Each structure stands twice: as structure tokens, then as C-alpha cells.
Amino acid sequence: MSDDFPQNLLNSISHQIVCSKCEAEFLAGLTDSASLQSYSQLDVGFTDIGLQVWCRRHDGNVAHIDFDGNTLQTDFRCLEKK
């Protein structure tokens, strides 16, 4: 890849955010999903104070990150396979 390639747009997630209830159900074998990722139904979006992860399956908060009034740089460009 070239030096000007936007590395920050590649998937570099090292620790997944998961709903603890979805995780417990999946680990207990209460789902026929092949993976926790396919079982989870998470919405992620901005709020008045920051960023929230919401579980649609359990209708509950998973994480709510408070930016403490700071404005963070965000890159919404999308890389797609050719």
C-alpha cells in the first residue's frame, strides 16, 4: 500500500464491544448463530454528550462514551473492495 493510504480506515478493532446479555446467551448455546458478531444487534451513534452503543435485541445501553465537551476528529470516508 502507498504511504498516502488512509490506514485509519482499515479495520483495526482489537477489542469488540458486546452486549453482556447477548454474550451470555451465545456462550450458553441459547442461539443458533455461528458467532456472537452475527447474533448481536447493535446500533452505534452520536448523542448530545458523545457516542452510544445500544443493543436492539435487549433494548438496553451497552456503552455510552462521554466526550466531555471535546470535539474529536472523525473520518466518515469508506473504503470498499474493488
C-alpha positions as CSV (number, residue, x, y, z in Angstrom):
1,M,0.0,0.0,0.0
2,S,1.2,3.5,-0.7
3,D,2.3,5.9,2.0
4,D,-0.7,8.1,1.5
5,F,-3.2,5.2,2.0
6,P,-5.5,6.1,4.9
7,Q,-4.6,3.4,7.4
8,N,-7.1,4.7,9.9
9,L,-9.9,3.5,7.6
10,L,-8.9,-0.2,7.9
11,N,-10.5,-2.4,10.5
12,S,-8.2,-2.2,13.4
13,I,-10.6,-3.1,16.2
14,S,-8.7,-5.0,18.8
15,H,-11.5,-5.3,21.5
16,Q,-15.1,-5.8,20.4
17,I,-17.8,-4.0,22.3
18,V,-20.6,-6.6,23.0
19,C,-23.8,-6.7,25.0
20,S,-23.2,-8.7,28.1
21,K,-26.7,-10.3,27.8
22,C,-26.1,-11.3,24.1
23,E,-22.7,-12.7,25.1
24,A,-24.2,-14.8,28.0
25,E,-27.0,-16.2,25.7
26,F,-24.5,-17.0,23.0
27,L,-22.0,-18.7,25.3
28,A,-24.8,-20.7,26.9
29,G,-25.8,-22.1,23.5
30,L,-29.2,-20.4,23.5
31,T,-28.8,-19.2,19.9
32,D,-28.2,-20.9,16.6
33,S,-26.0,-18.1,15.4
34,A,-22.5,-19.1,14.2
35,S,-20.8,-16.2,16.0
36,L,-21.5,-13.6,18.7
37,Q,-21.0,-10.9,16.0
38,S,-23.8,-12.3,13.9
39,Y,-26.1,-12.7,16.9
40,S,-25.6,-9.2,18.2
41,Q,-27.9,-6.4,17.1
42,L,-26.0,-3.2,18.0
43,D,-26.8,0.4,17.0
44,V,-24.0,2.9,17.3
45,G,-24.4,6.6,17.0
46,F,-23.7,10.1,18.3
47,T,-25.7,11.6,21.2
48,D,-25.7,15.0,22.9
49,I,-22.7,14.0,25.0
50,G,-20.8,11.6,22.9
51,L,-21.2,8.1,21.4
52,Q,-23.6,5.4,22.4
53,V,-23.8,1.7,21.7
54,W,-27.3,0.3,22.1
55,C,-28.5,-3.3,22.0
56,R,-31.7,-3.7,19.9
57,R,-32.1,-7.3,21.0
58,H,-32.3,-6.4,24.7
59,D,-33.4,-2.7,24.3
60,G,-30.6,-1.5,26.5
61,N,-27.4,0.5,26.7
62,V,-24.2,-1.3,26.1
63,A,-21.8,1.7,26.4
64,H,-22.2,5.5,26.4
65,I,-18.9,7.3,25.9
66,D,-18.9,10.9,27.2
67,F,-16.7,13.2,25.1
68,D,-16.7,15.7,28.0
69,G,-17.4,18.5,25.6
70,N,-14.4,17.7,23.4
71,T,-14.7,17.7,19.6
72,L,-12.9,14.7,18.2
73,Q,-11.7,14.2,14.6
74,T,-13.9,11.8,12.7
75,D,-13.4,10.3,9.3
76,F,-16.5,9.1,7.5
77,R,-14.9,8.0,4.3
78,C,-15.5,4.4,3.4
79,L,-13.1,2.0,1.7
80,E,-14.7,-0.6,-0.5
81,K,-13.2,-3.7,-2.1
82,K,-12.9,-3.4,-5.9
